[in-house]
Amino acid sequence: MKKLLLSLTAIAALTLTSCEDVPMPYNDPNGADQTQTVAPSGTGTQADPYNVAAAQQLISNKTFTAQPVYIKGKVVSVSIDTSYGNATYYINDSKTATGALEVYRGYTYNGAKFKSTDELKVGDEVVVYGTLTSTQVGTGSQIYSINGITKTVTPAADPKGTGTEADPYNVSAAIKAASALDASGKVENVYVSGIISEMGEVSTSFGNATYYISDDGKTDNQFEIYRGYYLNGDKFTSADQIKVGDKVTVLGTLVNFNGNTLEMTTGSKIVSLNGQGGSQEQVGLNATFKSDDGGFTIDNVSMPSPLTYVWKHDALNGFMKASAYINKTNVPAESRLVSPAFSLKGLNKATLTFEHTARFFKSAPDELKVMASADGGTTWTPVTVSTWPDGASWTFVTATADLSAFAGKSAVRIAFVYTSSANAAATWEVKKVVVK
């Protein structure tokens, strides 16, 4: 019996000694991370997806393109937002979070929205179809497979159209054009046709609506129209003016907001609804600035610190105001208040009329300019302003500018161009802008 006990003791001692030579498993919570480096592999196709290392290498080398690719990895963390139907999650070639690739605001199979928080879990192996950006898989990606399980993917329509009034983009072409933009890029004065696939918010207080369109009316491969206006650019007055299933053609500006959200940005307008246009094409421009910015946008050509804005809507007084004077300092800057595109078709002559006042300038015509564009904002031409404020008071004066050179054009814009220097930073206030 004593020999048996001694033998068991020896075996136990040998076993414990041997365990000290067993390598620690990956991600042992009590030890160091033993994750091995994974070599980049894959070609980015459905049959041969990139691994995460290959995707990260493309990002690091800045050799990715605007074309969507397939990427395979294990989910190491996930956050699903069922209110918006998207998920932000991280994937890696191993189960560690170190070196993981972010998939930002992506969708599930076929681009459909996530309905519950358990549709994707940590540990799942996924193949994602999406577009790489400088830091991540950008918004709008979709899952091709989870743990080897795929679902039938309805392919998007082939991109069609040239984006003109006569030949609008379809939704696939709009997505392709917006995907090619960086965060600061834009394609202006673009027509896009599609079917409303999902309604967001119709704001009767602001008169705009956020909704989504697709080529087949389904939520797969849909495109966001963000805070756009109704027919002819009129404000929405009721939530039932548009609905899912309506066929629309929309005129506006394509952007890749923040480099991760493809959309037609604020200020667009519906030009055709179920085959019917507005009562007539809106000719000219009328922006009072009494309650809002009138659809104007701000292009800060140069706005150094500590400035955070130059142009701003003054809701209390009902005008747009520009200044680059801050902390008792004149800051050199250039900022443009740009109108939405409007038509001057059918006119032989046209006149811009507006009211303005200004103080603290050295030379108003040099520092406070008005320009016009006939091609939607690509090229600009200075126009002559008839009347300037005296600079001694805040009294508004009425000014005009001849826009007859732009008569007959369909994509006209005007811009109020503010320029300051270390010697002078004027305050310029503008209201009641009319072109007819």
C-alpha positions in Angstrom: 0.0 0.0 0.0 2.8 2.4 0.9 4.5 1.6 -2.5 1.2 2.5 -4.3 0.9 5.9 -2.5 4.5 6.7 -3.4 3.9 5.9 -7.0 0.8 8.1 -7.2 2.7 11.0 -5.5 5.5 10.6 -8.1 3.1 10.7 -11.0 1.4 13.8 -9.6 4.7 15.6 -9.2 5.7 14.7 -12.7 2.4 15.9 -14.1 2.7 19.3 -12.3 6.3 19.7 -13.5 5.3 19.0 -17.1 2.4 21.6 -17.1 5.0 24.3 -16.7 6.2 23.6 -20.2 2.8 24.0 -21.9 2.5 27.2 -23.9 -0.1 29.7 -22.8 -3.2 29.8 -25.0 -4.0 33.0 -27.0 -5.6 35.8 -24.9 -5.0 34.1 -21.6 -6.5 36.6 -19.2 -3.7 35.9 -16.7 -0.9 36.3 -19.1 0.6 38.3 -22.0 -1.0 38.4 -25.4 0.6 35.7 -27.5 -1.2 36.5 -30.8 0.9 35.7 -33.8 1.3 38.1 -36.7 -1.0 37.0 -39.6 0.3 37.5 -43.2 -2.0 39.5 -45.6 -3.9 37.3 -47.9 -6.8 37.3 -50.3 -7.8 39.2 -53.4 -10.9 40.9 -52.2 -13.3 38.9 -54.2 -16.3 36.9 -53.0 -14.4 33.6 -53.7 -11.2 34.9 -52.1 -11.9 37.6 -49.5 -9.1 39.8 -48.0 -8.2 38.8 -44.5 -8.0 41.7 -42.0 -4.3 42.0 -42.3 -4.6 42.5 -46.1 -7.3 45.1 -45.6 -5.2 47.0 -43.0 -2.3 46.9 -45.4 -4.3 48.5 -48.1 -5.4 51.2 -45.7 -1.8 51.8 -44.4 -0.4 52.0 -47.9 -3.3 54.1 -49.1 -3.8 51.7 -52.1 -7.5 51.0 -51.5 -10.1 52.2 -54.1 -13.7 53.3 -54.1 -14.8 49.8 -55.3 -16.4 47.6 -52.7 -14.4 44.5 -51.6 -15.0 41.3 -49.6 -13.2 41.0 -46.2 -13.2 38.1 -43.8 -12.6 38.2 -40.1 -13.8 37.2 -36.6 -16.1 39.7 -34.7 -14.2 40.8 -31.6 -16.7 43.5 -30.5 -20.1 44.7 -31.8 -22.7 47.4 -31.1 -26.0 47.1 -32.9 -28.3 50.2 -33.1 -31.8 48.9 -33.9 -33.3 52.4 -34.1 -31.2 53.1 -37.2 -30.8 49.4 -38.2 -27.0 49.4 -38.5 -24.1 48.0 -36.5 -20.6 49.2 -35.8 -18.3 46.2 -35.1 -14.6 45.2 -35.2 -13.2 42.2 -37.0 -9.8 40.6 -36.8 -7.9 37.5 -38.1 -7.7 36.3 -34.5 -9.9 36.7 -31.4 -7.9 39.6 -30.0 -9.0 43.2 -30.4 -5.4 44.4 -31.1 -5.2 45.5 -34.7 -8.9 44.9 -35.4 -10.6 46.6 -38.3 -13.7 48.8 -37.7 -16.8 48.2 -39.8 -18.7 51.4 -39.3 -22.5 51.5 -39.5 -22.9 48.5 -41.6 -26.0 46.4 -42.4 -26.8 42.8 -42.4 -27.5 40.4 -45.3 -28.4 42.0 -48.6 -28.0 45.5 -47.0 -31.1 45.0 -44.8 -31.3 46.7 -41.5 -30.6 44.9 -38.2 -33.8 44.2 -36.3 -32.4 42.8 -33.1 -29.2 42.9 -31.1 -28.5 39.2 -31.3 -28.1 39.0 -35.1 -24.4 39.4 -34.8 -22.2 38.2 -31.9 -18.6 38.3 -30.7 -16.9 35.2 -32.1 -18.9 35.1 -35.3 -16.8 34.7 -38.5 -18.1 37.1 -41.1 -17.5 38.0 -44.7 -18.3 41.7 -45.2 -18.9 43.5 -48.5 -18.0 47.1 -48.3 -15.8 50.0 -49.3 -12.5 50.7 -47.5 -11.8 54.3 -46.3 -8.6 55.7 -44.8 -9.5 54.2 -41.4 -12.2 51.6 -41.7 -14.9 49.8 -43.7 -17.1 52.8 -44.5 -20.8 53.2 -43.8 -23.3 51.2 -45.8 -21.4 47.8 -46.0 -23.4 44.6 -45.9 -22.7 41.1 -44.6 -22.2 38.4 -47.2 -21.9 35.5 -44.7 -22.0 34.7 -41.0 -20.2 31.5 -39.9 -20.3 30.3 -43.5 -24.0 30.9 -43.9 -25.0 33.1 -46.9 -28.4 34.4 -48.0 -29.4 35.3 -51.5 -28.2 38.7 -52.4 -30.3 40.7 -54.8 -27.7 42.6 -56.9 -28.1 46.3 -57.4 -29.1 47.6 -60.8 -26.2 48.5 -63.1 -25.3 52.2 -62.7 -27.1 54.2 -65.4 -27.5 57.8 -66.4 -25.3 60.9 -66.6 -26.9 62.8 -63.7 -28.5 65.4 -66.0 -32.2 66.5 -66.1 -32.6 64.6 -69.4 -30.7 61.5 -68.2 -30.8 61.2 -64.4 -28.6 58.9 -62.5 -30.3 55.8 -61.1 -29.6 55.0 -57.5 -26.7 52.7 -58.2 -25.0 55.4 -60.3 -25.5 58.0 -57.5 -24.0 55.6 -54.9 -21.0 55.0 -57.2 -20.5 58.7 -57.7 -20.8 59.5 -54.0 -18.5 56.6 -53.1 -15.7 58.1 -55.2 -15.7 61.3 -53.1 -13.6 62.1 -50.0 -15.1 63.8 -47.0 -14.6 67.3 -48.5 -15.8 66.4 -52.0 -19.2 67.0 -53.6 -21.0 66.7 -57.0 -23.4 69.5 -57.4 -26.6 70.0 -59.5 -27.2 66.2 -60.0 -30.5 64.6 -60.9 -31.2 61.2 -59.4 -34.3 59.0 -60.0 -35.5 56.2 -57.7 -38.3 54.7 -55.7 -38.8 55.8 -52.1 -37.8 52.7 -50.0 -38.0 54.1 -46.5 -39.2 57.2 -44.9 -37.1 59.0 -42.2 -38.5 62.2 -40.8 -40.8 64.8 -42.4 -40.3 68.1 -40.5 -43.2 70.5 -41.1 -41.5 73.0 -38.7 -38.4 73.2 -41.0 -40.2 72.1 -44.1 -37.8 69.4 -45.1 -37.8 65.6 -45.2 -35.2 62.8 -44.8 -36.0 59.7 -46.8 -34.3 56.9 -48.8 -34.6 55.8 -52.4 -33.5 52.6 -54.2 -33.7 51.3 -57.7 -36.3 48.6 -56.9 -38.1 50.2 -53.9 -36.4 47.8 -51.4 -34.2 48.7 -48.6 -31.2 46.9 -50.1 -28.7 49.3 -51.6 -30.8 52.4 -50.7 -29.5 56.0 -50.8 -30.3 58.7 -48.3 -31.9 62.0 -49.3 -31.1 64.2 -46.3 -33.4 67.1 -45.4 -34.6 67.8 -48.9 -37.5 69.9 -50.0 -40.7 69.1 -51.8 -41.7 69.9 -55.5 -40.0 73.0 -56.9 -38.1 73.4 -53.6 -41.3 74.2 -51.7 -41.4 73.3 -48.0 -43.2 70.2 -46.8 -46.4 71.1 -45.0 -47.7 67.6 -44.3 -46.0 64.2 -43.5 -48.1 62.4 -46.2 -46.9 64.4 -49.2 -44.5 61.6 -50.0 -44.6 57.9 -49.0 -42.8 54.6 -49.6 -43.3 53.4 -53.2 -43.4 56.9 -54.7 -41.2 57.4 -57.8 -39.2 60.5 -57.5 -36.5 62.5 -59.4 -34.5 64.6 -57.0 -32.1 67.5 -57.8 -29.3 68.2 -55.4 -25.7 67.7 -54.3 -24.0 64.3 -53.7 -21.6 64.1 -50.8 -19.7 61.5 -48.7 -20.4 63.1 -45.4 -17.5 62.7 -43.0 -16.1 60.2 -45.4 -18.5 57.5 -44.2 -22.1 58.5 -45.1 -23.2 58.6 -48.7 -26.1 61.0 -49.2 -27.7 63.8 -51.2 -27.1 66.6 -48.7 -29.5 69.2 -47.3 -31.2 71.6 -49.7 -32.2 69.2 -52.5 -35.7 69.4 -54.2 -38.0 66.9 -55.8 -38.5 67.8 -59.5 -40.7 64.9 -60.4 -43.2 62.9 -58.2 -44.8 59.8 -59.7 -44.2 61.2 -63.2 -45.6 64.6 -62.4 -43.5 67.7 -62.0 -44.4 70.8 -60.0 -46.9 73.3 -61.3 -44.0 74.9 -63.1 -40.3 75.1 -62.9 -39.2 77.5 -60.2 -37.5 80.5 -61.9 -35.4 82.9 -59.9 -34.6 83.1 -56.2 -36.3 84.5 -53.1 -34.6 84.2 -49.7 -35.6 86.6 -46.9 -33.5 84.9 -44.2 -36.2 85.9 -41.8 -36.6 82.5 -40.2 -33.9 80.3 -41.8 -30.9 80.3 -44.1 -33.1 79.9 -47.2 -31.2 76.8 -48.4 -27.9 78.7 -48.7 -24.7 76.9 -47.8 -21.5 78.2 -46.4 -18.1 77.5 -48.0 -15.3 78.5 -45.7 -12.4 78.9 -48.1 -10.1 80.0 -45.3 -11.1 80.0 -41.7 -8.1 79.7 -39.3 -8.2 79.3 -35.6 -9.7 80.7 -33.3 -12.6 81.2 -35.8 -15.3 78.5 -35.7 -17.6 80.3 -38.2 -17.7 83.4 -40.3 -21.3 83.4 -41.8 -24.1 82.7 -39.4 -27.9 83.0 -39.5 -29.2 85.6 -37.0 -32.7 84.2 -36.2 -33.5 87.0 -33.8 -33.0 89.8 -36.4 -33.7 87.8 -39.6 -30.5 88.1 -41.6 -27.3 86.4 -42.5 -24.2 87.9 -40.7 -20.5 87.6 -41.4 -17.6 88.6 -39.3 -14.0 87.5 -38.6 -13.4 89.7 -35.6 -12.9 87.6 -32.5 -11.1 88.3 -29.2 -10.5 91.9 -30.2 -8.5 90.6 -33.2 -9.0 90.9 -37.0 -8.5 87.3 -38.3 -7.7 86.9 -42.1 -10.4 84.7 -43.6 -12.5 84.1 -46.7 -16.0 82.7 -46.5 -18.8 82.4 -49.1 -22.5 82.3 -48.5 -23.7 80.3 -51.5 -27.3 80.1 -52.8 -29.0 76.9 -53.9 -29.0 76.4 -57.7 -31.9 78.1 -59.4 -33.1 78.5 -63.0 -33.3 81.6 -65.2 -34.8 79.8 -68.1 -37.1 81.8 -70.3 -35.6 85.1 -69.2 -33.7 87.5 -71.4 -32.5 89.6 -68.4 -32.3 89.2 -64.7 -31.5 91.3 -61.6 -30.3 90.5 -58.2 -31.8 92.7 -55.4 -30.8 92.5 -51.7 -30.5 94.6 -48.6 -27.3 94.9 -46.7 -25.4 96.9 -44.1 -21.8 96.7 -43.0 -19.2 98.4 -40.7 -15.5 98.2 -39.9 -14.3 97.7 -43.5 -11.5 99.5 -45.3 -12.9 99.0 -48.8 -16.3 97.5 -49.1 -16.1 96.5 -52.8 -12.8 94.7 -52.2 -13.8 93.0 -48.9 -17.5 92.3 -49.5 -18.1 90.9 -53.0 -21.0 89.2 -54.9 -20.3 86.5 -57.5 -22.4 84.4 -59.8 -22.1 81.0 -61.5 -23.9 79.6 -64.5 -22.7 76.0 -64.0 -23.9 75.2 -60.5 -20.8 76.6 -58.7 -17.9 75.3 -60.7 -16.8 78.6 -62.1 -17.6 82.1 -60.6 -17.8 85.6 -62.1 -17.8 88.8 -60.0 -20.9 91.0 -60.5 -21.1 94.7 -59.9 -23.0 95.8 -56.8 -24.9 99.2 -57.2 -24.9 100.4 -53.6 -22.7 100.0 -50.6 -23.4 100.8 -46.9 -21.8 104.0 -45.6 -20.0 102.1 -42.8 -21.0 104.7 -40.2 -24.3 103.1 -39.1 -26.3 99.9 -39.2 -28.8 101.2 -41.7 -29.7 98.7 -44.4 -29.5 99.9 -48.0 -31.0 98.2 -51.1 -28.5 97.1 -53.7 -28.9 95.5 -57.2 -26.6 93.6 -59.5 -27.2 92.8 -63.2 -27.4 89.1 -63.8 -28.5 89.3 -67.5 -25.4 87.4 -68.5 -26.9 84.4 -66.7 -30.4 84.7 -68.2 -31.6 81.5 -69.9 -29.3 79.3 -67.7 -30.8 76.5 -65.6 -28.2 76.0 -62.8 -27.4 79.5 -61.6 -26.0 80.3 -58.1 -24.9 83.5 -56.4 -22.4 83.9 -53.6 -21.8 86.6 -51.1 -18.0 86.5 -50.6 -16.6 87.9 -47.3 -12.8 88.6 -47.1 -11.0 89.9 -44.0 -7.4 90.7 -43.3 -5.2 91.6 -40.3 -6.0 95.2 -41.0 -9.8 94.9 -41.3 -12.5 92.4 -40.4 -15.9 93.9 -41.4 -19.3 92.9 -40.1 -21.6 92.3 -43.0 -25.4 91.7 -42.7 -27.5 90.6 -45.7 -31.3 89.9 -46.1 -34.2 89.9 -48.6 -32.3 88.3 -51.5 -34.3 88.2 -54.7 -33.4 87.2 -58.3 -36.0 87.8 -61.0 
